[in-house]
């Protein structure tokens, strides 16, 4: 794509970065077929190519129009376009630059600005989020009335509030420094939203890692990864979260080096792996941020690296794997979780249109409930086509977005791997817990059958 920035404009590092990204686009349009919003609307302005033209205009003319704000806000940041792009356009960082500028100069109503402010002040803080959920439970029975009053976004938020009781927080394990000097040592990131909605995922991760002889540390001063603020265009707020996490992890590393920082929420993992980029111009943090990004891993990467222990349990359950966008597009980890689940002995089904987002996308289902709802129904329809017993994914946002839309339970990848290698069955399975059979008993049964024959 040809750009027309002046030398004065290019002296601005933000403009220079935008220019470098824009110039890689060749207008081929291959991204449009994989873009969820374009697939739904058929509107070029709701495609990556259309949004790139908007962003070019935004940076060249130093203006942010209402139309730009509207269509860029409708982008999910699923990054399916980046997987499809033959030219390697770094759409992720380009739209990040645009969101930051829109947050400063965009055309939003007072109601929209207020909602974004509330989301950024509540979701990253587990105590505030827990309180908000408790209040949401009280209001949940009235969500139909709220929707009819024209308050679609609050109604959409209430629909996502889980009906049951909140689980207890994760008990943070103590590091066992010195007991086995050869043991791998990792920090496990709990995730601010996941810690409140599904702490069982972190418990499963801790059991799974310790079963593999790994020393697990949960860092006391860890905070939100910053992704929620980042995608809302609140860039300095996101950098603040990143700096606090880097300080917390650095303190642990000084005590004894870490082999990895592991993340079980794929959206958080994509963000932490990008710390080196978002703090590249911060003299006080650039070097440490790059180091932290370099040792950040999705837990599936780490388990694959050390080798999954042989499964101890077998089940004939039909499992549909939903690939979270932040994992398959953001981190380019599509086949790896599937491979681990197959190694664990599970029968895996591929969901049609697996590249398309479910509509969760961080806070997207709260900010754009209409499009998010359409994507949810499309995903649930595709899941129904394979008729699974269980749906497995690696992102809490996807689980909450799709939960309740099918009779099949949603379970995290880590919970299934924990179960297969000797852990307890995931609570979400309900009656399906009884479908697991110890491999030893099956081997013994096979021997007895052979003797009879």
Number of C-alpha atoms within 10 A of each C-alpha: 14 11 14 11 16 10 9 8 16 14 11 10 11 14 20 16 14 23 22 15 19 21 14 15 20 14 13 11 17 15 20 23 16 23 27 26 27 19 16 13 12 14 13 16 21 23 26 28 22 20 23 22 15 21 24 24 17 17 21 17 11 13 14 21 14 11 13 23 21 15 18 23 21 19 21 25 24 25 26 25 27 22 16 18 20 14 13 13 20 18 23 15 16 20 22 19 19 27 23 18 20 24 18 12 14 19 17 14 8 9 9 12 12 11 15 20 14 10 17 21 14 16 20 21 16 20 13 13 19 18 12 14 23 17 13 20 18 11 14 20 13 12 19 15 11 18 14 10 10 10 13 19 19 17 22 22 18 24 19 19 18 17 15 7 10 14 12 12 15 16 10 16 13 11 15 14 14 10 9 11 10 9 16 18 23 23 21 24 24 28 26 21 20 18 20 22 23 21 19 22 25 26 19 23 23 22 21 25 22 14 16 17 15 20 25 25 21 22 20 10 11 20 21 23 29 27 26 24 26 21 22 23 22 23 20 14 16 23 20 16 19 27 22 17 23 23 16 16 22 18 14 17 15 9 9 12 14 20 18 20 26 23 26 25 27 26 25 25 26 23 24 29 23 21 27 22 16 22 20 16 12 14 9 11 18 18 14 20 26 19 16 23 21 16 15 26 24 23 24 23 17 19 19 14 9 12 11 20 17 12 18 18 21 20 18 12 15 16 23 24 25 28 26 29 30 26 23 22 21 23 18 14 19 16 10 14 26 23 15 20 22 13 16 23 19 22 16 19 17 16 23 15 12 17 22 22 28 29 31 27 23 22 21 19 24 24 21 19 21 15 18 25 18 16 24 23 15 18 22 17 15 16 23 17 10 15 16 23 16 20 25 24 23 29 24 25 25 22 22 17 20 22 18 13 14 16 11 20 20 26 23 23 25 30 25 22 28 24 22 28 22 17 17 14 20 20 13 16 16 10 8 17 15 10 13 16 15 15 15 12 13 13 11 11 12 12 12 11 10 9 8 7 6
